[in-house]
Amino acid sequence: MPSKGSSRNRLPLKAASPRKPPPRKSTASRSSAARTRPTPWWLTDGDEECPACGQSYIYELEFHCPECDAVTCLHCRRQRADGRLVCVSCAQAQSTREVSHGR
């Protein structure tokens, strides 16, 4: 009687047939496909103009200052020492208050 680990009871393994990869597209067809795709909305120039810097931005990405409720683009926001994000004018006002109070 053969033992459990005997190779007599095992079926021979079939060699895996190599799969062929799908045919690659030529670089010419890939570049033409890239040109026909529309640009993602977050990369396009927006219709809104930032009052702080004059740059065009997308409405969905605008920043509202929690202190003065000014609307700016995402590039015109500053982070305070306490971690809050504020507009440029509020950040400048805070820094002048700190200088005048000798902090």
Protein Blocks (a to p, Z undefined) as FASTA:
>chain_A
ZZfklcklpccddddddddddddddfklmmmmmmmpccdfklpccfbdcfklopacdfkl
pccdfklopacdfklcccdfkopacdfklmmmmmmmmmmnoZZ
